[in-house]
């Protein structure tokens, strides 16, 4: 007997620097190795259809007033950003607020900002430490045309 094991996984970025992932694994026993190609194609089709149909149910979304099913969670804090109490960021509060401000004001796709953090630092925006968050902020400012030349400190408007 030959055992064929197939896995299909999908991760989707969601609003509010959130994502969800779903994975399914199936095992199939084959009497002959010549059946492997046909059975592999069948398993892939079954797995893909299963994951794709199930991952469409978003569920709870951190950073919103909705859990994805139309129910509000009442965690708005009155400043325009809705942060659940367990919505912890590793960077400073000021860095978090600046990242959110840059993202909101420039209408940046939060999933793409989170992917930028993943690409540069190997972790999502919320997991960035202070040094990494500074690097992300610098890159976001550059992308939005707001960066200052290196070595020059940011000044308040009108200050010299």
C-alpha positions as CSV (number, residue, x, y, z in Angstrom):
1,X,0.0,0.0,0.0
2,X,1.2,3.5,-0.9
3,X,0.1,6.5,1.2
4,X,-0.3,9.8,-0.6
5,X,-0.7,12.9,1.7
6,X,-1.7,16.2,0.3
7,X,-2.1,19.6,2.0
8,X,-3.6,22.9,0.8
9,X,-3.3,26.1,2.7
10,X,-4.3,29.7,2.1
11,X,-3.6,32.9,4.0
12,X,-5.5,36.0,3.3
13,X,-4.7,39.6,4.4
14,X,-7.7,41.4,5.9
15,X,-8.3,45.0,7.0
16,X,-6.8,46.3,10.2
17,X,-3.4,44.5,9.7
18,X,-5.2,41.2,10.2
19,X,-5.2,37.9,8.3
20,X,-6.5,34.5,8.6
21,X,-5.3,31.1,7.3
22,X,-7.0,27.8,6.7
23,X,-5.3,24.5,5.9
24,X,-6.6,21.0,5.1
25,X,-4.6,17.8,4.8
26,X,-5.9,14.6,3.3
27,X,-4.3,11.1,3.1
28,X,-5.2,8.6,0.5
29,X,-4.0,5.0,0.1
30,X,-3.1,3.8,-3.4
31,X,-2.7,0.2,-4.5
32,X,-0.3,1.2,-7.3
33,X,2.2,4.1,-7.8
34,X,0.7,4.6,-11.3
35,X,-2.4,6.0,-9.6
36,X,-0.4,8.8,-7.9
37,X,-0.7,11.5,-10.6
38,X,-4.5,11.1,-11.1
39,X,-5.1,10.8,-7.3
40,X,-2.9,13.8,-6.6
41,X,-4.9,16.0,-9.1
42,X,-8.1,14.8,-7.5
43,X,-6.9,15.5,-3.9
44,X,-5.7,19.0,-5.0
45,X,-9.1,19.8,-6.5
46,X,-10.9,18.6,-3.3
47,X,-8.6,20.5,-1.0
48,X,-8.6,23.7,-3.0
49,X,-12.4,23.8,-3.2
50,X,-12.7,23.0,0.5
51,X,-10.2,25.7,1.7
52,X,-11.5,28.3,-0.8
53,X,-15.2,27.8,0.3
54,X,-14.4,27.9,4.0
55,X,-11.9,30.8,4.1
56,X,-14.6,33.1,2.7
57,X,-16.1,33.3,6.2
58,X,-14.1,36.2,7.7
59,X,-15.2,36.0,11.4
60,X,-13.8,38.4,14.0
61,X,-11.7,41.3,12.6
62,X,-9.5,43.1,15.1
63,X,-9.5,46.9,14.9
64,X,-13.1,47.2,13.7
65,X,-16.5,47.5,15.4
66,X,-17.6,44.3,13.6
67,X,-16.8,40.7,14.1
68,X,-17.3,40.0,10.4
69,X,-20.8,38.7,11.0
70,X,-22.5,42.1,11.5
71,X,-22.1,42.1,15.3
72,X,-20.4,45.1,16.9
73,X,-17.9,44.6,19.7
74,X,-18.1,48.0,21.2
75,X,-14.4,48.7,21.5
76,X,-14.3,52.0,19.8
77,X,-12.1,54.4,21.8
78,X,-13.5,57.7,20.4
79,X,-10.4,58.8,18.4
80,X,-11.3,57.3,15.1
81,X,-9.2,54.1,15.7
82,X,-11.1,51.2,17.1
83,X,-8.6,49.1,19.1
84,X,-9.8,46.1,21.0
85,X,-8.3,45.8,24.4
86,X,-6.2,42.8,23.4
87,X,-5.0,44.6,20.2
88,X,-1.3,44.9,21.4
89,X,1.5,46.3,19.2
90,X,5.1,45.7,20.1
91,X,6.2,49.2,19.1
92,X,5.4,52.4,21.0
93,X,1.9,53.9,21.0
94,X,3.2,56.9,19.1
95,X,4.7,54.7,16.4
96,X,1.4,52.7,16.2
97,X,-0.6,55.9,15.9
98,X,1.8,57.3,13.2
99,X,1.7,54.1,11.2
100,X,-2.1,54.2,11.3
101,X,-2.2,57.9,10.5
102,X,0.1,57.5,7.5
103,X,-2.0,54.5,6.3
104,X,-5.3,56.3,6.8
105,X,-4.4,59.7,5.4
106,X,-2.8,58.2,2.3
107,X,-5.5,55.6,1.9
108,X,-2.9,52.8,1.8
109,X,-4.1,49.2,1.7
110,X,-3.4,47.9,5.2
111,X,-2.9,44.4,3.9
112,X,-0.1,45.7,1.7
113,X,1.5,47.7,4.5
114,X,1.4,44.5,6.6
115,X,3.0,42.6,3.7
116,X,5.7,45.3,3.5
117,X,6.5,44.6,7.1
118,X,6.5,40.8,6.4
119,X,8.9,41.3,3.5
120,X,11.3,43.6,5.3
121,X,11.2,42.2,8.9
122,X,9.6,38.7,8.6
123,X,6.7,39.7,10.8
124,X,3.4,41.6,10.7
125,X,3.1,45.3,11.6
126,X,1.8,44.7,15.1
127,X,4.8,42.5,16.0
128,X,7.4,45.1,14.9
129,X,9.7,46.3,17.7
130,X,10.5,50.1,18.0
131,X,13.5,49.9,15.7
132,X,11.7,47.9,13.0
133,X,8.6,50.2,13.3
134,X,10.9,53.2,12.7
135,X,12.2,51.6,9.5
136,X,8.6,50.9,8.4
137,X,7.5,54.5,9.1
138,X,10.5,55.8,7.2
139,X,9.6,53.6,4.2
140,X,6.0,54.6,4.3
141,X,6.9,58.3,4.4
142,X,9.2,57.8,1.4
143,X,6.5,55.9,-0.5
144,X,4.0,58.7,0.2
145,X,6.5,61.5,-0.7
146,X,6.8,62.8,2.9
147,X,10.3,61.8,3.7
148,X,13.1,64.1,4.7
149,X,16.7,63.7,3.6
150,X,18.7,61.3,5.9
151,X,20.3,62.9,8.9
152,X,17.8,65.7,9.0
153,X,15.4,65.7,11.9
154,X,11.7,66.3,11.5
155,X,10.7,69.8,12.6
156,X,7.4,71.3,13.5
157,X,5.9,73.5,10.8
158,X,7.4,77.0,11.0
159,X,10.4,75.9,13.1
160,X,13.9,76.5,11.7
